[in-house]
Amino acid sequence: MAPPSGDSNVVVSSNVKLERLLSMKGGKDEASYANNSQAQAKHARSMLHLLKETLDGVELSMPETPFVVADLGCSSGNNTIFIVNVIIEHITKRYEASGYSGVPEFSAFFADLPSNDFNTLFQLLPPLANQGVGSMEECLASTGHRPFFAAGVPGSFYRRLFPAKSIDVFYSAFSLHWLSQVPEIVLDKSSMAYNKGKIFIHGANKTAANAYRKQFQTDLAGFLKMRSKEMKKGGSMFIALLGRTSEDPTDQGGAGLLFGTHFQDAWDDLVQEVIISYGFMIRLHIVFP
């Protein structure tokens, strides 16, 4: 996660949306997300059998109707392109096995916050193969070409992103543990839920933990409501996110504790080096549901 760039200290007022400021590290250099997302790739590949089981439940329309895939929280690396290719290849095989005279044209929407480095993502996309109903097998066999039309969609997935009943398959991996906002109560120094300026929930009291739990429940309910309006009849959604083995939201072992501790240490260092202000840091709370 990269803070805004600039020479002066960063101060974020309450009316500035963090979604327009924060993103995974863009570009293709050594420190970029594109070159530091191997763990996500490994976990995504380990779940391919589950993804394909989900895709087997998608209702197939006539080939004349385009098939639409959306990756929510796509970031800016090759992982999202790989997953979209897996989805389209599997759906193509289903069409062929079902006896249809052809396969549909495919579209892929890559969705993330407006601050995401879509330019790098688009540069990683192979050129579009010649498409047309009935030619997908040839497209899939074409080395170095993609068998789908592509578009970027900037915006928070906690709000509407697509027209009603327009998406066949939603995919979202390692994104939904990012909340839409910091619960206001944990920023209030006079509140029992005040999280003492920390950006991580580990070790917080029950009042603070419950505030985060309520925020997650609100966010997830809103997310599902938006997708229910956007999904076609017979469509499916595949979601993977970080979790925990304990019912206590403050007891975050494993990946949650690892990432949260690293984030906390990193932001503390930035504050001490006067690169960002404390006012910016306290708005970057993290919780893994």
NORMOSUL-V379833 format. One record per pair of residues at least 6 apart in sequence whose C-alpha atoms are under 8 Angstrom apart, sorted by the first residue. I is the first residue (numbers start at 0). J is the second residue. D is the distance in whole Angstrom. If there is no record, write none. Layout:
i: (I	I)
j: (J	J)
d: (D	D)
This chain:
i: (0	0	0	0	1	1	1	1	2	2	2	3	3	3	7	8	8	8	8	9	9	9	9	10	10	10	10	11	11	18	18	18	18	19	19	19	20	21	21	22	22	22	22	22	23	23	23	23	23	23	24	24	24	24	25	25	25	25	25	25	25	26	26	26	26	26	27	27	27	28	29	32	32	32	33	33	33	34	36	36	39	39	40	43	50	51	51	53	53	53	54	54	54	54	54	55	56	56	56	57	57	57	57	57	58	58	58	59	59	61	61	62	62	62	62	62	62	62	63	63	63	63	64	64	65	65	65	65	66	66	66	66	66	66	67	67	67	67	67	67	67	67	68	68	68	68	68	68	68	68	68	68	69	69	69	69	69	69	69	69	70	70	70	70	70	70	70	70	70	71	71	71	71	71	71	71	71	71	72	72	72	72	72	72	72	72	72	73	73	73	73	73	74	74	74	74	74	75	75	75	75	75	76	76	76	77	77	79	80	83	84	84	87	87	88	91	91	91	94	94	95	95	100	101	101	101	102	102	102	102	103	103	103	103	104	104	104	104	104	105	105	105	106	106	106	106	107	107	107	107	108	108	108	108	109	109	109	109	110	110	110	110	110	111	111	111	111	111	112	112	112	113	113	115	117	124	125	125	125	126	126	126	127	127	127	127	127	128	128	128	128	128	128	129	129	130	130	135	138	138	138	139	139	152	154	155	156	157	157	157	157	157	157	158	158	158	159	159	159	161	162	163	163	163	163	164	164	164	164	164	165	165	165	166	166	166	166	167	167	167	167	167	168	168	168	168	168	169	169	169	169	170	170	170	171	171	171	172	172	172	173	173	173	174	174	175	175	175	176	176	176	176	176	177	177	177	178	178	178	178	178	179	180	181	181	181	181	182	182	182	184	184	184	184	184	185	185	185	185	185	186	186	186	186	186	186	187	188	191	191	192	192	192	192	192	192	193	194	194	194	194	196	196	197	197	197	198	198	198	198	198	198	198	198	199	199	199	199	199	199	199	200	200	200	200	200	200	200	201	201	201	201	201	201	202	202	203	204	205	208	208	211	212	212	215	241	241	241	241	242	242	242	243	243	243	243	243	243	245	248	248	251	255	255	259	259	266	269	270	270	270)
j: (21	22	23	24	21	22	23	24	20	21	22	9	20	21	274	273	274	275	276	274	275	276	279	275	276	278	279	278	279	112	113	114	155	112	113	114	114	114	115	74	112	114	115	116	31	32	74	75	115	116	30	31	32	116	31	32	33	75	115	116	119	32	33	75	116	119	33	34	119	34	35	74	75	76	75	76	77	76	76	78	78	173	78	172	237	86	89	235	236	237	86	89	90	168	235	93	233	234	235	167	168	233	234	235	232	233	234	94	233	99	103	99	100	101	102	103	104	132	102	103	104	132	103	104	103	104	105	106	103	104	105	106	166	167	105	106	107	108	165	166	167	168	83	105	106	107	108	166	167	168	169	170	107	108	109	110	166	168	169	170	79	83	107	108	109	110	169	170	171	109	110	111	156	169	170	171	172	174	109	110	111	112	156	171	172	173	174	79	109	110	111	171	111	115	116	117	120	115	116	117	119	120	119	120	123	120	123	109	124	107	145	146	105	146	139	102	135	136	101	102	101	102	133	132	133	134	132	133	134	135	131	132	133	135	130	131	132	135	147	146	147	148	147	148	149	150	147	148	149	150	149	150	151	152	149	150	151	152	151	152	153	154	156	152	153	154	155	156	153	154	155	153	154	153	151	145	143	144	145	143	144	145	144	145	146	147	148	138	141	144	145	146	147	138	146	138	146	146	144	145	146	145	146	160	160	179	222	179	218	219	221	222	225	221	222	225	225	226	229	229	229	228	229	230	231	228	229	230	231	232	229	230	231	229	230	231	234	230	231	233	234	235	230	234	235	236	237	230	235	236	237	236	237	238	237	238	239	238	239	240	239	240	241	239	240	219	239	240	240	241	286	287	288	285	286	287	214	215	218	285	286	218	214	211	282	283	284	210	211	214	190	192	193	207	210	192	193	194	207	210	192	193	194	196	281	282	193	195	206	207	204	205	206	207	208	210	207	200	203	204	207	280	281	263	281	284	262	263	280	281	282	283	284	285	259	260	262	263	284	285	286	207	208	248	249	284	285	286	248	249	250	251	256	259	249	250	249	249	249	248	249	286	248	288	288	254	255	287	288	255	287	288	251	252	253	255	287	288	251	287	288	287	286	287	285	286	280	275	276	277	280)
d: (7	6	4	6	6	6	6	5	7	6	8	8	6	7	8	7	6	5	6	7	5	6	7	7	6	6	5	7	5	6	7	7	7	7	6	5	6	6	8	8	7	6	5	8	8	6	7	8	7	8	7	5	5	8	5	6	7	7	7	5	7	8	7	8	7	6	6	7	7	7	8	8	7	7	6	4	7	8	8	8	8	8	6	8	7	8	7	7	8	7	7	7	7	8	7	8	8	8	7	7	8	6	5	6	8	5	6	8	8	8	8	7	8	6	5	4	8	7	8	6	8	7	6	8	5	5	6	7	6	6	5	6	8	6	6	5	6	8	7	5	5	7	7	8	6	5	6	6	6	5	6	8	6	5	6	7	7	6	5	6	7	8	8	6	5	6	6	5	6	7	5	6	7	7	6	5	8	8	8	6	5	8	8	6	7	8	6	6	6	6	6	8	6	6	7	8	8	7	6	6	6	5	8	6	8	8	7	8	7	7	8	8	7	8	7	6	7	8	7	6	7	7	7	6	4	7	6	5	7	6	8	5	7	8	7	6	6	8	7	7	5	6	5	5	6	8	6	6	5	6	6	5	6	6	7	6	5	6	6	4	6	7	8	7	5	6	7	8	5	5	6	5	6	8	7	8	6	5	6	7	5	6	6	5	6	7	7	6	7	5	6	6	8	7	8	7	7	7	7	7	5	7	6	7	7	8	6	7	7	8	6	5	7	7	7	6	5	8	8	6	6	5	4	7	8	6	5	5	4	7	6	6	6	6	5	5	7	6	6	8	5	7	8	6	5	6	8	8	6	5	6	6	5	6	6	5	6	6	5	6	6	4	6	8	6	8	8	6	6	6	7	5	6	7	7	8	7	6	7	8	8	7	8	8	6	7	6	6	7	7	6	6	7	8	7	5	4	5	6	7	8	6	7	7	7	8	6	8	6	7	7	8	5	4	8	7	6	8	6	8	6	8	5	7	6	7	8	6	7	6	7	5	4	6	6	7	8	7	5	5	6	8	7	8	6	7	7	6	8	5	6	6	7	8	6	7	6	8	8	6	6	7	8	7	7	8	7	6	7	7	6	5	6	7	8	7	7	7	7	8	7	8	8	6	7	8	7	6	6	6	8)
